[in-house]
């Protein structure tokens, strides 16, 4: 059986059928008998070898000869496929039966599918940017999508109660209209199938080394919301200027060294409170590497600034994740720029990707790496 032809015909049936309900007409034809050496050749009860061939793709109901039966089967098939069997197809929408209404009094015989939110494969999350995408769930027949609701929030503790809802955005009213912040941009493109649409949203002003939860739901033209899908992402560790961290460590040592006046104490306190927590962690690392023999950073800070101010400074590094702390403990931090080849393969035909064209796109991007020597 040429099963691959059968699958290809099923895949192309959407393009060849005008009625949007697909079927396959299969003809059976005798292709000969078993060879004389076959142990079944002498048995009269054995089945005649046949080969199933997909001759053409047609709607299921066109296989019925009687017109009245054909129309009834067409109506039932369209209703089952597009209206969950609880309504009739009228043009490109479903007229729901009286029994197919929700508790809110809205027809629900053709509800929208749940949109599946995912990370965009062409833009890797960075310390401040996350790109998401999803397929449009509007069907050819049935409810129409009026909007997508996107919610994002920073999660301090994954086990905490869902009290803070975060920021809620309307794709149409906020993002596409330009009324939202410049930190959120969106777009849409054609998917792999000519009739499919992919929406993309990029969040650009996120906090480094933070856990974010993104939620998506679709809204139909009657105001009903679909089930939500969500993605949780932790942004990568922030970039740290290691040379500046070493300079600050030297300045703090000079301020702590010898007799420390109130002015010098306040200068050291302000300096350590103003820098970002990852840079502060790196300052502590350099201080202990060079001057630990005179007392480590924690002990010297408590001695010079007092326990209360020292505790306020040291508590700031507790927000750094364990993963980023392990990177910040590296002996040396350096950044470098790499050039990598991006390979994109696509099929020229709508069937199986038997022939692919490979495009080599050289993308220059900056990779910040923390390397331990």
C-alpha positions as CSV (number, residue, x, y, z in Angstrom):
1,X,0.0,0.0,0.0
2,X,1.5,3.4,-1.0
3,X,0.7,4.8,2.5
4,X,2.9,7.9,1.9
5,X,0.7,8.9,-1.0
6,X,-2.4,8.5,1.3
7,X,-0.8,10.8,3.9
8,X,0.2,13.4,1.3
9,X,-3.3,13.4,-0.1
10,X,-4.8,13.9,3.4
11,X,-2.4,16.8,4.0
12,X,-3.3,18.5,0.7
13,X,-7.0,17.9,1.0
14,X,-7.6,21.3,2.7
15,X,-6.2,23.1,-0.4
16,X,-8.2,21.0,-2.9
17,X,-11.6,21.0,-1.2
18,X,-13.9,24.0,-1.4
19,X,-16.3,22.7,1.3
20,X,-13.7,22.6,4.1
21,X,-14.7,19.0,5.1
22,X,-12.3,16.5,3.6
23,X,-12.3,12.9,2.6
24,X,-10.3,10.6,0.4
25,X,-11.7,8.5,-2.4
26,X,-9.9,5.2,-2.6
27,X,-10.2,2.7,-5.4
28,X,-9.2,-1.0,-5.1
29,X,-7.7,-2.6,-8.2
30,X,-6.4,-6.1,-8.7
31,X,-2.6,-6.0,-9.3
32,X,-2.0,-9.7,-10.0
33,X,-1.7,-12.9,-8.1
34,X,0.9,-14.4,-5.8
35,X,3.9,-15.9,-7.6
36,X,4.0,-19.7,-8.0
37,X,6.6,-20.0,-5.3
38,X,4.4,-18.4,-2.7
39,X,2.9,-20.9,-0.2
40,X,-0.5,-19.2,-0.6
41,X,-0.7,-19.6,-4.4
42,X,-2.4,-22.9,-4.2
43,X,-5.0,-21.9,-1.6
44,X,-8.2,-20.8,-3.1
45,X,-9.4,-19.2,0.1
46,X,-6.5,-16.7,0.2
47,X,-7.4,-13.1,-0.6
48,X,-6.6,-11.6,-3.9
49,X,-3.6,-9.2,-3.6
50,X,-4.8,-5.6,-4.2
51,X,-3.2,-2.2,-4.0
52,X,-4.9,0.8,-2.5
53,X,-4.4,3.9,-4.5
54,X,-5.5,7.5,-3.6
55,X,-6.9,8.7,-6.9
56,X,-8.2,12.1,-5.8
57,X,-9.3,14.1,-2.7
58,X,-13.0,14.9,-2.4
59,X,-15.4,15.9,0.4
60,X,-16.8,12.9,2.2
61,X,-20.4,13.6,1.3
62,X,-19.6,13.8,-2.4
63,X,-19.1,10.0,-2.3
64,X,-22.9,9.6,-1.8
65,X,-25.0,9.4,-5.0
66,X,-28.4,10.3,-3.7
67,X,-28.8,14.1,-3.6
68,X,-31.1,14.2,-0.6
69,X,-28.9,11.9,1.4
70,X,-25.8,13.8,0.3
71,X,-27.2,17.2,1.5
72,X,-28.2,15.7,4.8
73,X,-24.8,14.1,5.3
74,X,-23.1,17.3,4.2
75,X,-25.0,19.3,6.8
76,X,-24.4,16.8,9.5
77,X,-20.7,16.6,8.7
78,X,-20.2,20.3,8.6
79,X,-22.0,20.7,11.9
80,X,-19.9,17.9,13.6
81,X,-16.7,19.3,12.3
82,X,-17.2,23.1,12.9
83,X,-20.0,23.4,15.4
84,X,-19.4,20.3,17.7
85,X,-22.7,18.8,16.4
86,X,-24.7,21.5,18.2
87,X,-25.5,23.9,15.4
88,X,-25.6,24.5,11.7
89,X,-23.0,26.1,9.5
90,X,-24.3,29.4,8.0
91,X,-21.7,30.9,5.6
92,X,-18.6,31.2,7.9
93,X,-20.2,31.0,11.3
94,X,-22.2,28.5,13.4
95,X,-25.8,29.0,14.3
96,X,-26.0,27.2,17.7
97,X,-28.9,25.1,18.8
98,X,-31.0,26.3,21.8
99,X,-29.4,23.7,23.9
100,X,-25.9,24.9,23.1
101,X,-25.8,28.0,25.3
102,X,-23.6,28.7,28.4
103,X,-24.7,29.8,31.8
104,X,-24.0,33.4,30.7
105,X,-26.5,33.1,27.9
106,X,-23.8,33.0,25.2
107,X,-23.8,30.4,22.4
108,X,-20.9,28.0,22.9
109,X,-21.2,25.4,20.1
110,X,-18.0,26.6,18.4
111,X,-15.6,27.8,21.2
112,X,-12.2,29.0,20.4
113,X,-9.3,26.6,21.0
114,X,-6.8,27.4,23.7
115,X,-3.9,29.4,22.4
116,X,-0.5,27.8,23.2
117,X,2.1,30.3,24.3
118,X,5.7,29.4,23.8
119,X,9.2,31.0,23.6
120,X,10.1,32.4,20.2
121,X,12.8,30.1,18.8
122,X,14.5,32.9,16.9
123,X,15.3,35.1,19.9
124,X,17.0,33.7,22.9
125,X,15.9,35.2,26.3
126,X,18.5,37.6,27.6
127,X,19.0,39.4,31.0
128,X,16.3,42.0,30.0
129,X,14.4,40.6,27.0
130,X,12.0,37.7,26.4
131,X,10.2,37.0,23.1
132,X,7.0,34.9,23.0
133,X,4.8,33.7,20.2
134,X,1.6,31.7,19.5
135,X,-0.5,30.5,16.6
136,X,-3.7,32.3,15.8
137,X,-6.6,30.2,17.0
138,X,-9.4,31.7,14.8
139,X,-11.1,29.0,12.7
140,X,-12.2,29.4,9.2
141,X,-15.8,28.7,10.3
142,X,-17.1,29.6,13.8
143,X,-16.2,32.3,16.4
144,X,-13.9,35.1,15.5
145,X,-11.0,36.2,17.7
146,X,-11.5,39.8,18.8
147,X,-8.5,40.1,21.0
148,X,-5.7,38.4,22.9
149,X,-5.1,39.2,26.6
150,X,-1.5,39.0,27.8
151,X,-0.5,39.1,31.4
152,X,3.0,39.2,32.8
153,X,4.4,39.6,36.3
154,X,7.6,39.1,38.2
155,X,7.4,36.3,40.6
156,X,9.4,36.8,43.8
157,X,8.5,33.4,45.2
158,X,7.0,30.6,43.1
159,X,5.2,29.2,46.1
160,X,3.5,32.5,47.1
161,X,-0.2,33.1,46.7
162,X,-1.6,34.6,43.4
163,X,-2.2,38.0,45.0
164,X,-0.3,40.3,42.6
165,X,-1.8,39.9,39.1
166,X,0.9,41.8,37.3
167,X,0.4,43.9,34.2
168,X,-2.5,43.0,31.8
169,X,-2.3,44.1,28.2
170,X,-4.7,43.9,25.3
171,X,-2.9,42.9,22.0
172,X,-5.3,45.0,19.9
173,X,-6.1,48.0,22.2
174,X,-2.7,48.4,23.9
175,X,0.1,46.9,21.9
176,X,-0.9,47.1,18.3
177,X,-2.5,50.6,18.8
178,X,0.8,51.9,20.2
179,X,-0.7,52.9,23.6
180,X,1.4,50.5,25.6
181,X,4.9,51.2,26.8
182,X,7.8,51.1,24.4
183,X,9.1,48.1,26.4
184,X,6.5,45.9,24.7
185,X,6.4,45.4,21.0
186,X,4.4,42.9,18.9
187,X,4.0,41.7,15.3
188,X,2.5,39.0,13.2
189,X,3.6,36.9,10.3
190,X,2.4,34.0,8.1
191,X,3.2,30.6,9.6
192,X,4.3,27.4,7.8
193,X,0.8,27.0,6.4
194,X,-0.4,29.8,4.1
195,X,-3.6,30.2,6.1
196,X,-1.9,30.2,9.5
197,X,-0.8,33.4,11.4
198,X,1.8,33.6,14.2
199,X,1.7,36.5,16.7
200,X,4.9,37.5,18.5
201,X,5.4,39.8,21.5
202,X,8.8,41.0,22.8
203,X,9.2,42.3,26.4
204,X,12.3,44.4,26.5
205,X,12.6,46.0,30.0
206,X,12.7,43.1,32.3
207,X,14.8,42.7,35.4
208,X,17.9,40.4,35.2
209,X,18.0,37.2,37.1
210,X,14.3,37.3,37.8
211,X,11.5,34.8,37.4
212,X,8.6,36.0,35.2
213,X,5.3,34.4,34.4
214,X,3.5,35.2,31.1
215,X,-0.1,34.2,30.6
216,X,-2.2,34.3,27.4
217,X,-5.9,33.9,26.7
218,X,-8.0,34.6,23.5
219,X,-11.3,36.6,23.5
220,X,-14.0,35.8,20.9
221,X,-16.4,38.3,19.4
222,X,-19.0,37.4,22.0
223,X,-16.7,38.3,24.9
224,X,-15.9,34.7,26.0
225,X,-12.4,33.9,27.2
226,X,-10.5,30.7,26.4
227,X,-8.5,28.7,28.9
228,X,-5.2,30.4,29.6
229,X,-1.7,29.1,28.8
230,X,1.4,30.3,30.5
231,X,5.2,30.3,30.2
232,X,7.6,30.8,33.2
233,X,11.0,32.2,32.3
234,X,14.0,33.2,34.4
235,X,16.0,35.9,32.8
236,X,19.7,35.4,32.5
237,X,22.4,36.8,34.8
238,X,23.2,40.5,34.2
239,X,26.4,41.8,32.7
240,X,28.9,42.8,35.3
241,X,31.8,45.3,34.7
242,X,34.5,43.4,36.5
243,X,37.1,46.2,36.2
244,X,34.8,48.6,37.9
245,X,34.0,46.0,40.7
246,X,37.8,45.7,41.4
247,X,38.1,49.5,41.5
248,X,35.3,49.9,44.0
249,X,36.8,47.1,46.1
250,X,40.1,49.1,46.3
251,X,38.2,52.3,47.1
252,X,36.3,50.6,49.9
253,X,39.6,49.2,51.3
254,X,41.1,52.6,51.3
255,X,38.1,54.1,53.1
256,X,38.2,51.3,55.7
257,X,41.9,51.4,56.2
258,X,43.2,53.1,59.3
259,X,41.0,55.6,61.2
260,X,37.6,56.0,59.5
261,X,35.8,59.3,60.0
262,X,32.1,59.6,59.8
263,X,32.4,61.2,56.3
264,X,34.4,58.3,55.0
265,X,32.0,55.8,56.5
266,X,29.0,57.5,54.8
267,X,30.9,57.6,51.5
268,X,31.5,53.8,51.7
269,X,27.9,53.1,52.7
270,X,26.4,55.2,49.9
271,X,28.8,53.7,47.3
272,X,27.8,50.1,48.3
273,X,24.1,50.8,48.4
274,X,24.0,52.5,45.0
275,X,25.6,49.8,43.0
276,X,23.6,46.8,41.7
277,X,23.5,43.6,43.8
278,X,25.6,41.5,41.2
279,X,28.2,44.2,41.1
280,X,28.2,44.3,45.0
281,X,28.7,40.6,45.1
282,X,31.7,40.9,42.8
283,X,33.1,43.8,44.9
284,X,32.9,41.5,47.9
285,X,34.7,38.8,45.9
286,X,37.6,41.1,44.9
287,X,37.9,42.6,48.4
288,X,38.3,39.2,50.0
289,X,40.7,38.1,47.2
290,X,43.1,41.0,47.9
291,X,42.5,42.1,51.5
292,X,41.1,39.2,53.4
293,X,44.3,39.0,55.5
294,X,43.2,42.4,57.1
295,X,39.7,41.0,57.7
296,X,37.0,39.8,55.3
297,X,34.5,42.1,53.7
298,X,31.6,41.2,56.1
299,X,33.7,41.7,59.3
300,X,35.2,44.9,58.1
301,X,31.9,46.4,57.1
302,X,30.3,45.5,60.4
303,X,33.3,47.0,62.2
304,X,33.4,50.2,60.2
305,X,29.7,50.9,59.5
306,X,28.0,49.1,62.3
307,X,25.9,45.9,62.3
308,X,22.7,47.7,61.1
309,X,24.2,49.4,58.0
310,X,26.4,46.3,57.2
311,X,23.3,44.1,57.3
312,X,21.4,46.5,54.9
313,X,24.2,46.2,52.4
314,X,24.7,42.4,52.7
315,X,21.0,41.7,52.4
316,X,21.0,43.1,48.9
317,X,23.0,40.2,47.5
318,X,20.4,37.6,48.9
319,X,18.2,38.4,45.8
320,X,20.8,36.9,43.5
321,X,20.0,33.3,42.4
322,X,22.3,30.5,43.3
323,X,23.2,30.0,39.6
324,X,24.3,33.6,39.1
325,X,26.2,33.5,42.4
326,X,28.2,30.5,41.2
327,X,29.1,32.5,38.0
328,X,30.0,35.6,40.0
329,X,32.5,33.6,42.1
330,X,34.6,32.9,39.0
331,X,38.2,34.0,39.1
332,X,37.9,36.1,35.9
333,X,35.0,37.5,33.9
334,X,35.4,38.4,30.3
335,X,33.1,39.2,27.4
336,X,33.7,38.4,23.8
337,X,31.8,38.6,20.4
338,X,31.2,35.5,18.4
339,X,30.0,34.9,14.9
340,X,27.8,31.9,14.3
341,X,26.0,30.5,11.3
342,X,22.3,30.1,11.4
343,X,20.9,27.3,9.2
344,X,17.3,27.4,7.9
345,X,15.8,24.5,6.0
346,X,12.5,24.6,4.3
347,X,10.6,22.4,1.8
348,X,9.7,23.7,-1.6
349,X,6.5,21.5,-1.6
350,X,3.7,21.3,0.8
351,X,4.3,17.6,1.4
352,X,7.1,15.9,3.2
353,X,10.4,17.9,3.4
354,X,12.2,15.6,0.9
355,X,14.0,18.5,-0.8
356,X,15.3,21.3,1.4
357,X,17.1,24.5,0.6
358,X,19.6,25.5,3.2
359,X,20.3,29.2,3.8
360,X,23.3,30.2,5.7
361,X,22.7,33.5,7.5
362,X,25.7,34.9,9.4
363,X,24.4,36.6,12.5
364,X,26.7,38.7,14.6
365,X,25.6,38.8,18.2
366,X,27.2,39.5,21.5
367,X,27.6,36.7,24.0
368,X,28.6,37.6,27.6
369,X,30.3,34.6,29.1
370,X,31.7,34.1,32.5
371,X,34.8,31.9,32.3
372,X,36.7,30.5,35.3
373,X,40.4,30.2,34.9
